[in-house]
Amino acid sequence: MAYWLMKSEPDVFSIDDLHRENVAGWDGVRNYQARNNLRAMRQGDRAFFYHSSTNPPAIVGLMEVAREAYPDPTSKEPALHTSGGPGRRTSGDPGWVQVDVKFVKAFHAPLLLDDIKRIPALSRMVLLRNSRLSVQPVSPAEWKVLIDRLEKRG
């Protein structure tokens, strides 16, 4: 099992929206690195739901990958495949993708970004080094530290 952190602006799609829907497509990702992370996800992987572009940003819940990457229907044009060189499309490349995620739980007390920054064991976390990446891996050690903190909060 792999672990992830996935960001959404709560006014676009929130943990409460996922709770209501139970399973939803994680669409609209338009960054190549984030897209590659979506492609690497496997059914059963776990992810933190992170509210971004809000004050304060925070980990607010847990979800599980319910369906592996498939073409994102919100995409109007396929992605350019970087290995083919600038502007070259690779036949069969689905371009932008999405995964389906399933609600697991919402935390009563979210873990704020400022609190995450103060945890020494997380100093190398992608969230703190590449804050703009919307879909990012979380190491098993980081996952354990974060889960322990979140569960202590209730």
MDAnalysis code that builds the backbone (N, CA, C; Angstrom):
import MDAnalysis as mda
import numpy as np

u = mda.Universe.empty(462, n_residues=154, atom_resindex=np.repeat(np.arange(154), 3), trajectory=True)
u.add_TopologyAttr("name", ["N", "CA", "C"] * 154)
u.add_TopologyAttr("resid", np.arange(1, 155))
u.add_TopologyAttr("resname", ["MET", "ALA", "TYR", "TRP", "LEU", "MET", "LYS", "SER", "GLU", "PRO", "ASP", "VAL", "PHE", "SER", "ILE", "ASP", "ASP", "LEU", "HIS", "ARG", "GLU", "ASN", "VAL", "ALA", "GLY", "TRP", "ASP", "GLY", "VAL", "ARG", "ASN", "TYR", "GLN", "ALA", "ARG", "ASN", "ASN", "LEU", "ARG", "ALA", "MET", "ARG", "GLN", "GLY", "ASP", "ARG", "ALA", "PHE", "PHE", "TYR", "HIS", "SER", "SER", "THR", "ASN", "PRO", "PRO", "ALA", "ILE", "VAL", "GLY", "LEU", "MET", "GLU", "VAL", "ALA", "ARG", "GLU", "ALA", "TYR", "PRO", "ASP", "PRO", "THR", "SER", "LYS", "GLU", "PRO", "ALA", "LEU", "HIS", "THR", "SER", "GLY", "GLY", "PRO", "GLY", "ARG", "ARG", "THR", "SER", "GLY", "ASP", "PRO", "GLY", "TRP", "VAL", "GLN", "VAL", "ASP", "VAL", "LYS", "PHE", "VAL", "LYS", "ALA", "PHE", "HIS", "ALA", "PRO", "LEU", "LEU", "LEU", "ASP", "ASP", "ILE", "LYS", "ARG", "ILE", "PRO", "ALA", "LEU", "SER", "ARG", "MET", "VAL", "LEU", "LEU", "ARG", "ASN", "SER", "ARG", "LEU", "SER", "VAL", "GLN", "PRO", "VAL", "SER", "PRO", "ALA", "GLU", "TRP", "LYS", "VAL", "LEU", "ILE", "ASP", "ARG", "LEU", "GLU", "LYS", "ARG", "GLY"])
u.atoms.positions = np.array([
    [0.845, -1.180, 0.000],
    [0.000, 0.000, 0.000],
    [0.889, 1.242, 0.000],
    [0.480, 2.212, -0.785],
    [1.186, 3.491, -0.819],
    [0.303, 4.548, -0.160],
    [0.937, 5.654, 0.196],
    [0.242, 6.740, 0.882],
    [0.417, 8.034, 0.092],
    [-0.603, 8.879, 0.177],
    [-0.651, 10.101, -0.628],
    [-1.262, 11.239, 0.165],
    [-1.065, 12.439, -0.338],
    [-1.758, 13.629, 0.151],
    [-2.341, 14.294, -1.089],
    [-3.644, 14.572, -1.055],
    [-4.335, 15.152, -2.198],
    [-5.029, 16.431, -1.749],
    [-4.771, 17.498, -2.508],
    [-5.267, 18.816, -2.129],
    [-6.503, 19.213, -2.935],
    [-7.422, 19.880, -2.255],
    [-8.577, 20.468, -2.911],
    [-8.966, 21.742, -2.174],
    [-9.393, 22.712, -2.939],
    [-9.927, 23.925, -2.321],
    [-11.321, 23.600, -1.820],
    [-11.619, 23.879, -0.550],
    [-12.901, 23.458, 0.012],
    [-14.123, 24.086, -0.645],
    [-13.961, 25.243, -1.300],
    [-15.108, 25.827, -1.994],
    [-15.345, 25.167, -3.354],
    [-14.386, 24.345, -3.818],
    [-14.535, 23.599, -5.062],
    [-15.008, 22.175, -4.757],
    [-14.293, 21.488, -3.868],
    [-14.659, 20.136, -3.428],
    [-14.051, 19.928, -2.052],
    [-14.894, 19.669, -1.069],
    [-14.445, 19.573, 0.325],
    [-14.581, 18.146, 0.849],
    [-14.037, 17.930, 2.028],
    [-14.193, 16.640, 2.688],
    [-15.673, 16.355, 2.942],
    [-16.467, 17.386, 3.213],
    [-17.909, 17.191, 3.408],
    [-18.578, 16.752, 2.115],
    [-18.125, 17.299, 0.975],
    [-18.663, 16.868, -0.321],
    [-18.361, 15.388, -0.545],
    [-17.117, 14.976, -0.260],
    [-16.756, 13.571, -0.431],
    [-17.574, 12.697, 0.508],
    [-17.785, 13.152, 1.725],
    [-18.591, 12.382, 2.684],
    [-20.002, 12.159, 2.139],
    [-20.599, 13.213, 1.578],
    [-21.944, 13.101, 1.006],
    [-21.978, 12.136, -0.182],
    [-20.954, 12.216, -1.051],
    [-20.927, 11.382, -2.258],
    [-20.409, 9.972, -1.988],
    [-19.619, 9.806, -0.954],
    [-18.947, 8.572, -0.547],
    [-17.822, 8.183, -1.498],
    [-18.079, 8.148, -2.813],
    [-17.045, 7.890, -3.817],
    [-17.168, 8.969, -4.877],
    [-16.020, 9.546, -5.245],
    [-16.029, 10.629, -6.243],
    [-14.761, 10.576, -7.068],
    [-14.847, 11.088, -8.285],
    [-13.681, 11.208, -9.141],
    [-12.838, 12.397, -8.726],
    [-11.531, 12.190, -8.646],
    [-10.593, 13.273, -8.331],
    [-10.095, 13.806, -9.666],
    [-10.807, 14.795, -10.194],
    [-10.541, 15.269, -11.545],
    [-9.942, 16.665, -11.552],
    [-9.603, 17.132, -12.737],
    [-9.115, 18.494, -12.897],
    [-7.642, 18.701, -12.632],
    [-6.889, 17.638, -12.415],
    [-5.452, 17.767, -12.149],
    [-4.752, 18.086, -13.466],
    [-4.012, 19.203, -13.498],
    [-3.362, 19.654, -14.729],
    [-1.890, 19.973, -14.507],
    [-1.234, 19.138, -13.741],
    [0.197, 19.241, -13.496],
    [0.779, 17.869, -13.797],
    [1.863, 17.824, -14.574],
    [2.414, 16.542, -15.007],
    [2.877, 15.667, -13.854],
    [3.538, 16.254, -12.872],
    [4.020, 15.462, -11.740],
    [2.836, 14.911, -10.946],
    [1.817, 15.743, -10.717],
    [0.626, 15.284, -10.002],
    [-0.086, 14.198, -10.810],
    [-0.148, 14.376, -12.141],
    [-0.770, 13.367, -12.999],
    [-0.028, 12.041, -12.884],
    [1.290, 12.092, -12.892],
    [2.079, 10.869, -12.761],
    [1.835, 10.201, -11.409],
    [1.631, 11.000, -10.376],
    [1.301, 10.443, -9.065],
    [-0.064, 9.763, -9.098],
    [-1.033, 10.365, -9.788],
    [-2.343, 9.720, -9.937],
    [-2.191, 8.375, -10.648],
    [-1.368, 8.346, -11.680],
    [-1.146, 7.101, -12.433],
    [-0.485, 6.027, -11.577],
    [0.285, 6.422, -10.574],
    [0.985, 5.466, -9.710],
    [0.082, 4.889, -8.620],
    [-1.065, 5.482, -8.400],
    [-1.959, 5.031, -7.327],
    [-2.585, 3.686, -7.660],
    [-2.773, 2.887, -6.615],
    [-3.400, 1.586, -6.761],
    [-4.615, 1.505, -5.849],
    [-5.585, 0.719, -6.265],
    [-6.788, 0.541, -5.471],
    [-6.390, 0.092, -4.069],
    [-6.955, 0.747, -3.073],
    [-6.649, 0.430, -1.679],
    [-5.619, 1.351, -1.049],
    [-4.867, 2.101, -1.880],
    [-3.940, 3.086, -1.321],
    [-4.732, 4.079, -0.476],
    [-4.096, 4.638, 0.516],
    [-4.728, 5.625, 1.390],
    [-4.188, 7.021, 1.092],
    [-5.032, 8.020, 1.327],
    [-4.624, 9.407, 1.075],
    [-5.215, 10.333, 2.123],
    [-4.434, 11.341, 2.463],
    [-4.948, 12.431, 3.277],
    [-5.704, 13.384, 2.372],
    [-6.827, 13.879, 2.843],
    [-7.578, 14.935, 2.155],
    [-7.113, 16.238, 2.791],
    [-6.578, 17.138, 1.956],
    [-5.974, 18.377, 2.426],
    [-6.740, 19.556, 1.833],
    [-7.266, 20.412, 2.695],
    [-7.918, 21.637, 2.231],
    [-6.845, 22.694, 1.989],
    [-6.739, 23.143, 0.738],
    [-5.745, 24.148, 0.365],
    [-6.437, 25.462, 0.005],
    [-5.644, 26.467, -0.215],
    [-6.156, 27.803, -0.590],
    [-7.280, 28.248, 0.328],
    [-7.086, 27.982, 1.592],
    [-8.033, 28.401, 2.614],
    [-7.212, 28.809, 3.834],
    [-7.832, 29.476, 4.753],
    [-7.117, 29.912, 5.935],
    [-7.770, 29.295, 7.164],
    [-7.107, 28.371, 7.806],
    [-5.774, 27.838, 7.541],
    [-5.855, 26.563, 6.693],
    [-4.837, 26.299, 5.875],
    [-4.785, 25.024, 5.156],
    [-4.502, 23.902, 6.149],
    [-5.081, 22.705, 5.869],
    [-4.961, 21.629, 6.848],
    [-5.323, 20.271, 6.257],
    [-4.817, 19.223, 6.893],
    [-5.287, 17.867, 6.621],
    [-6.607, 17.726, 7.360],
    [-7.657, 17.382, 6.626],
    [-8.992, 17.349, 7.214],
    [-9.650, 15.975, 7.210],
    [-9.063, 15.008, 6.481],
    [-9.692, 13.703, 6.434],
    [-8.843, 12.657, 5.758],
    [-9.427, 11.456, 5.690],
    [-8.788, 10.312, 5.052],
    [-9.690, 9.775, 3.957],
    [-9.047, 9.272, 2.899],
    [-9.788, 8.623, 1.823],
    [-8.968, 7.462, 1.297],
    [-9.604, 6.655, 0.481],
    [-8.978, 5.470, -0.096],
    [-9.173, 5.498, -1.600],
    [-8.170, 5.059, -2.338],
    [-8.297, 4.974, -3.795],
    [-9.243, 3.815, -4.110],
    [-10.357, 4.139, -4.758],
    [-11.381, 3.148, -5.077],
    [-11.281, 2.660, -6.516],
    [-10.711, 3.484, -7.390],
    [-10.526, 3.106, -8.794],
    [-9.236, 3.729, -9.288],
    [-8.427, 2.940, -9.961],
    [-7.147, 3.420, -10.462],
    [-7.345, 4.372, -11.638],
    [-6.269, 5.023, -12.036],
    [-6.292, 6.089, -13.036],
    [-7.014, 5.691, -14.323],
    [-7.826, 6.625, -14.800],
    [-8.530, 6.497, -16.071],
    [-8.673, 7.897, -16.649],
    [-8.971, 8.020, -17.950],
    [-9.008, 9.346, -18.567],
    [-9.971, 10.297, -17.845],
    [-9.506, 11.511, -17.633],
    [-10.303, 12.546, -16.962],
    [-11.271, 13.140, -17.976],
    [-12.576, 12.938, -17.770],
    [-13.549, 13.462, -18.739],
    [-13.634, 14.993, -18.759],
    [-13.049, 15.658, -17.753],
    [-13.076, 17.126, -17.777],
    [-11.977, 17.690, -18.662],
    [-11.108, 16.814, -19.167],
    [-10.003, 17.246, -20.021],
    [-10.479, 17.337, -21.468],
    [-10.144, 18.441, -22.117],
    [-10.530, 18.631, -23.510],
    [-9.448, 18.181, -24.478],
    [-8.193, 18.119, -24.014],
    [-7.122, 17.693, -24.904],
    [-6.150, 16.817, -24.136],
    [-5.560, 15.841, -24.813],
    [-4.625, 14.947, -24.119],
    [-3.345, 15.661, -23.746],
    [-2.677, 15.086, -22.767],
    [-1.403, 15.650, -22.318],
    [-0.327, 15.424, -23.359],
    [0.665, 16.278, -23.364],
    [1.847, 16.059, -24.182],
    [2.752, 15.111, -23.419],
    [3.258, 14.137, -24.096],
    [4.118, 13.139, -23.455],
    [5.560, 13.619, -23.550],
    [6.154, 13.945, -22.415],
    [7.473, 14.577, -22.411],
    [8.557, 13.684, -22.995],
    [8.416, 12.361, -22.897],
    [9.468, 11.505, -23.435],
    [9.504, 11.537, -24.954],
    [8.427, 11.976, -25.587],
    [8.392, 12.054, -27.047],
    [8.968, 13.348, -27.571],
    [9.406, 14.234, -26.713],
    [9.946, 15.514, -27.146],
    [8.867, 16.576, -27.137],
    [9.258, 17.813, -27.280],
    [8.307, 18.918, -27.217],
    [7.211, 18.796, -28.270],
    [5.982, 18.879, -27.807],
    [4.845, 18.910, -28.720],
    [4.471, 17.577, -29.328],
    [5.124, 16.497, -28.948],
    [4.809, 15.194, -29.545],
    [3.827, 14.438, -28.661],
    [2.821, 13.911, -29.284],
    [1.836, 13.114, -28.561],
    [2.176, 11.642, -28.736],
    [1.988, 10.881, -27.687],
    [2.249, 9.457, -27.749],
    [0.917, 8.745, -27.955],
    [0.833, 7.960, -28.983],
    [-0.381, 7.225, -29.287],
    [-0.789, 6.373, -28.080],
    [-2.071, 6.383, -27.749],
    [-2.571, 5.601, -26.635],
    [-2.417, 6.268, -25.289],
    [-1.719, 7.394, -25.231],
    [-1.546, 8.116, -23.970],
    [-2.890, 8.730, -23.595],
    [-3.447, 8.362, -22.440],
    [-4.752, 8.909, -22.074],
    [-4.704, 10.375, -21.653],
    [-3.520, 10.986, -21.619],
    [-3.433, 12.398, -21.233],
    [-3.727, 12.581, -19.767],
    [-4.568, 13.541, -19.471],
    [-4.918, 13.815, -18.076],
    [-5.800, 12.700, -17.555],
    [-5.559, 12.346, -16.297],
    [-6.289, 11.236, -15.692],
    [-6.906, 11.657, -14.364],
    [-7.767, 10.806, -13.881],
    [-8.315, 10.963, -12.541],
    [-8.378, 9.593, -11.901],
    [-8.539, 9.582, -10.595],
    [-8.816, 8.360, -9.847],
    [-10.129, 8.583, -9.116],
    [-10.747, 7.514, -8.687],
    [-11.901, 7.635, -7.806],
    [-11.413, 7.417, -6.386],
    [-11.913, 8.236, -5.482],
    [-11.564, 8.117, -4.070],
    [-12.825, 7.878, -3.245],
    [-12.644, 7.142, -2.163],
    [-13.747, 6.806, -1.269],
    [-13.506, 7.437, 0.087],
    [-14.543, 8.026, 0.638],
    [-14.477, 8.639, 1.969],
    [-14.165, 7.577, 3.011],
    [-13.218, 7.881, 3.898],
    [-12.915, 7.010, 5.033],
    [-13.319, 7.707, 6.330],
    [-12.817, 8.939, 6.526],
    [-13.208, 9.675, 7.736],
    [-12.813, 11.136, 7.622],
    [-13.525, 11.961, 8.354],
    [-13.172, 13.374, 8.525],
    [-12.651, 13.511, 9.950],
    [-11.612, 14.299, 10.106],
    [-11.062, 14.513, 11.439],
    [-11.816, 15.642, 12.128],
    [-12.133, 15.426, 13.403],
    [-12.828, 16.471, 14.174],
    [-11.934, 17.683, 14.375],
    [-10.646, 17.421, 14.513],
    [-9.669, 18.501, 14.691],
    [-8.615, 18.367, 13.588],
    [-8.737, 19.134, 12.516],
    [-7.763, 19.052, 11.419],
    [-6.343, 19.368, 11.891],
    [-5.368, 18.868, 11.139],
    [-3.971, 19.147, 11.437],
    [-3.522, 20.270, 10.508],
    [-3.277, 21.433, 11.086],
    [-2.950, 22.634, 10.324],
    [-1.545, 22.572, 9.737],
    [-1.374, 23.217, 8.593],
    [-0.061, 23.277, 7.954],
    [0.985, 23.840, 8.910],
    [0.656, 24.878, 9.669],
    [1.617, 25.446, 10.623],
    [2.064, 24.419, 11.657],
    [1.144, 23.542, 12.079],
    [1.503, 22.481, 13.025],
    [2.395, 21.431, 12.359],
    [2.089, 21.097, 11.115],
    [2.904, 20.129, 10.376],
    [4.335, 20.647, 10.249],
    [4.486, 21.931, 9.973],
    [5.815, 22.539, 9.818],
    [6.651, 22.435, 11.087],
    [6.004, 22.309, 12.237],
    [6.718, 22.260, 13.512],
    [7.114, 20.846, 13.943],
    [6.801, 19.853, 13.118],
    [7.130, 18.469, 13.468],
    [8.454, 18.103, 12.794],
    [9.535, 17.973, 13.545],
    [10.860, 17.722, 12.948],
    [10.902, 16.503, 12.021],
    [10.178, 15.453, 12.344],
    [10.201, 14.234, 11.536],
    [9.592, 14.434, 10.145],
    [8.931, 15.563, 9.944],
    [8.285, 15.831, 8.654],
    [9.018, 16.890, 7.837],
    [10.201, 17.263, 8.253],
    [10.914, 18.372, 7.602],
    [11.212, 18.120, 6.121],
    [11.274, 16.854, 5.712],
    [11.563, 16.534, 4.306],
    [10.303, 16.155, 3.515],
    [9.151, 16.308, 4.128],
    [7.892, 15.965, 3.474],
    [7.692, 16.819, 2.222],
    [7.154, 16.204, 1.163],
    [6.912, 16.918, -0.097],
    [6.053, 18.155, 0.150],
    [5.073, 18.053, 0.996],
    [4.187, 19.186, 1.296],
    [4.967, 20.425, 1.708],
    [6.063, 20.235, 2.410],
    [6.844, 21.357, 2.901],
    [7.930, 21.800, 1.918],
    [8.248, 20.963, 0.952],
    [9.286, 21.293, -0.033],
    [8.704, 21.738, -1.375],
    [7.524, 21.255, -1.714],
    [6.879, 21.606, -2.978],
    [5.406, 21.862, -2.691],
    [5.139, 22.988, -2.082],
    [3.809, 23.273, -1.556],
    [2.725, 23.388, -2.628],
    [3.115, 23.559, -3.890],
    [2.107, 23.730, -4.938],
    [1.641, 22.415, -5.564],
    [2.306, 21.313, -5.290],
    [1.952, 20.033, -5.896],
    [0.656, 19.500, -5.284],
    [-0.356, 19.288, -6.116],
    [-1.689, 18.955, -5.617],
    [-1.896, 17.480, -5.269],
    [-1.083, 16.610, -5.835],
    [-1.161, 15.180, -5.533],
    [0.272, 14.727, -5.290],
    [0.545, 14.270, -4.077],
    [1.927, 13.997, -3.714],
    [2.043, 12.758, -2.842],
    [3.190, 12.078, -2.941],
    [3.397, 10.901, -2.101],
    [3.696, 11.291, -0.655],
    [3.379, 10.389, 0.233],
    [3.699, 10.515, 1.656],
    [4.415, 9.220, 2.025],
    [5.577, 9.312, 2.631],
    [6.311, 8.099, 3.002],
    [5.580, 7.378, 4.136],
    [5.818, 6.075, 4.276],
    [5.197, 5.350, 5.398],
    [5.545, 5.955, 6.761],
    [6.779, 6.419, 6.934],
    [7.168, 7.030, 8.215],
    [6.401, 8.332, 8.448],
    [6.277, 9.157, 7.409],
    [5.513, 10.404, 7.521],
    [4.051, 10.099, 7.810],
    [3.506, 9.105, 7.131],
    [2.101, 8.720, 7.333],
    [1.870, 8.372, 8.804],
    [2.763, 7.558, 9.370],
    [2.608, 7.139, 10.768],
    [2.644, 8.339, 11.707],
    [3.586, 9.246, 11.505],
    [3.677, 10.443, 12.353],
    [2.376, 11.244, 12.260],
    [1.890, 11.442, 11.047],
    [0.674, 12.244, 10.859],
    [-0.557, 11.557, 11.442],
    [-0.701, 10.261, 11.192],
    [-1.847, 9.516, 11.743],
    [-1.826, 9.560, 13.265],
    [-0.651, 9.349, 13.855],
    [-0.549, 9.406, 15.321],
    [-0.993, 10.765, 15.837],
    [-0.566, 11.836, 15.217],
    [-0.954, 13.185, 15.645],
    [-2.459, 13.399, 15.488],
    [-2.988, 12.988, 14.347],
    [-4.416, 13.204, 14.071],
    [-5.294, 12.395, 15.010],
    [-4.900, 11.166, 15.303],
    [-5.704, 10.332, 16.202],
    [-5.675, 10.843, 17.642],
    [-4.570, 11.450, 18.054],
    [-4.494, 12.034, 19.407],
    [-5.434, 13.241, 19.544],
    [-5.719, 13.900, 18.414],
    [-6.585, 15.089, 18.428],
    [-8.059, 14.722, 18.500],
    [-8.370, 13.460, 18.224],
    [-9.770, 13.020, 18.305],
    [-10.430, 12.847, 17.016],
])
